Amino acid sequence: MRVPRLDAAAIGRRIRDLRCERGWSQVDLAEKIGNSHAAVSLWETGRRIPQRDAAIALAVAFRRSLEWLYFGMSRRGRLHDLVPGGRR
């Protein structure tokens, strides 16, 4: 099985697009996930990839799966089943 490669720029675009759709500033998102706005900026510009704990916090905040955050795709019923108010 071939594992997809992480694309920092694409991950950053997904984070930025969802943040903007929700009308959140980088500071707002950082406060929601317990991280710094500098880290959010690094992710959104593709200079860093969110590590496990931050990625989980982002997935919960955005109500998206980790697969979607990292790869832009998601299979039904993954993280959504674990997120309060997530899709079922």
C-alpha positions as CSV (number, residue, x, y, z in Angstrom):
1,M,0.0,0.0,0.0
2,R,1.4,3.4,-1.0
3,V,1.2,6.0,1.8
4,P,0.5,9.6,0.5
5,R,3.3,12.1,1.1
6,L,2.4,15.1,3.4
7,D,2.2,18.4,1.4
8,A,2.9,21.3,3.9
9,A,1.6,23.9,1.5
10,A,-1.7,22.0,0.8
11,I,-2.2,21.4,4.6
12,G,-1.7,25.1,5.2
13,R,-4.2,26.0,2.5
14,R,-6.8,23.7,4.1
15,I,-6.2,25.2,7.6
16,R,-6.3,28.8,6.2
17,D,-9.5,28.2,4.1
18,L,-11.4,26.6,7.0
19,R,-10.3,29.3,9.4
20,C,-11.4,32.0,7.0
21,E,-14.7,30.3,6.3
22,R,-15.4,30.4,10.0
23,G,-14.4,34.1,10.3
24,W,-11.6,33.3,12.8
25,S,-8.4,35.2,13.0
26,Q,-5.1,33.2,13.5
27,V,-5.3,34.3,17.2
28,D,-8.8,33.0,17.5
29,L,-7.8,29.6,16.1
30,A,-4.7,29.5,18.2
31,E,-6.8,30.1,21.4
32,K,-9.3,27.4,20.4
33,I,-6.6,24.8,20.0
34,G,-4.2,25.9,22.7
35,N,-1.4,26.9,20.5
36,S,0.3,30.1,19.4
37,H,-0.7,32.3,16.5
38,A,2.9,32.1,15.3
39,A,2.4,28.3,14.9
40,V,-0.8,28.8,13.0
41,S,1.0,31.2,10.7
42,L,3.8,28.7,10.1
43,W,1.3,26.0,9.2
44,E,-0.8,28.2,7.0
45,T,2.3,29.3,5.0
46,G,3.5,25.7,4.6
47,R,6.7,26.2,6.6
48,R,5.7,23.7,9.2
49,I,3.2,20.7,9.5
50,P,1.1,20.5,12.6
51,Q,2.3,17.6,14.8
52,R,0.0,15.0,16.3
53,D,-1.5,16.9,19.2
54,A,-2.0,20.1,17.2
55,A,-3.4,18.2,14.3
56,I,-6.0,16.5,16.6
57,A,-6.9,19.8,18.1
58,L,-7.3,21.3,14.6
59,A,-9.4,18.4,13.4
60,V,-11.7,18.8,16.5
61,A,-12.0,22.6,16.1
62,F,-12.8,22.2,12.4
63,R,-14.9,19.0,12.8
64,R,-12.9,17.3,10.1
65,S,-10.9,14.1,10.1
66,L,-7.2,13.9,10.4
67,E,-7.1,12.3,6.9
68,W,-8.8,15.4,5.5
69,L,-6.5,17.7,7.3
70,Y,-3.3,15.9,6.2
71,F,-4.4,14.6,2.7
72,G,-7.6,16.5,1.7
73,M,-9.7,13.3,1.7
74,S,-11.7,11.5,4.3
75,R,-13.5,8.2,4.7
76,R,-16.9,8.4,6.3
77,G,-17.1,7.8,10.0
78,R,-13.5,8.4,11.0
79,L,-12.8,11.2,13.4
80,H,-16.3,12.6,13.0
81,D,-17.6,9.8,15.3
82,L,-15.3,11.0,18.1
83,V,-16.0,14.7,17.8
84,P,-18.9,16.1,19.9
85,G,-21.5,17.3,17.4
86,G,-19.5,15.7,14.5
87,R,-21.3,14.3,11.5
88,R,-22.6,10.7,11.8
